[in-house]
Amino acid sequence: MQIMHRVYRNADVIDITGQFNFGTRKEFTAAMEKVKQSGGAHVILNFKQVTFVDSAAIGLLALASQQFKSTNRKLSLVGVQGTVKQVLNLAHIEQMISTFASEDLAIGAKAA
């Protein structure tokens, strides 16, 4: 898994590439901790290039959702597709984290 951080229209975007699983949990946790310390109001997880998720990844997403809600910050998912989308739908992640087709839609929803 590769993780890149960038800023897009006042939102912190975390681009994730490859498999997001138990073996990559430390990379994800470190990236999220860095973003939390930055204090941005909106973090977008870009899943366009994520090819696989497991139960550990789902647990980390749920934990991140709780942590962001407790500090009145917004966490969004974008670009979820294919098998990854099916797995996240089965886990009802969309009930915890708002999911959008694009970064622009996620940012637009922030203003709404």
Helices and strands as residue ranges (DSSP letters): E 2-8, E 11-20, G 22-24, H 25-38, E 42-53, H 55-70, E 74-78, H 82-90, G 93-95, E 98-100, H 103-111
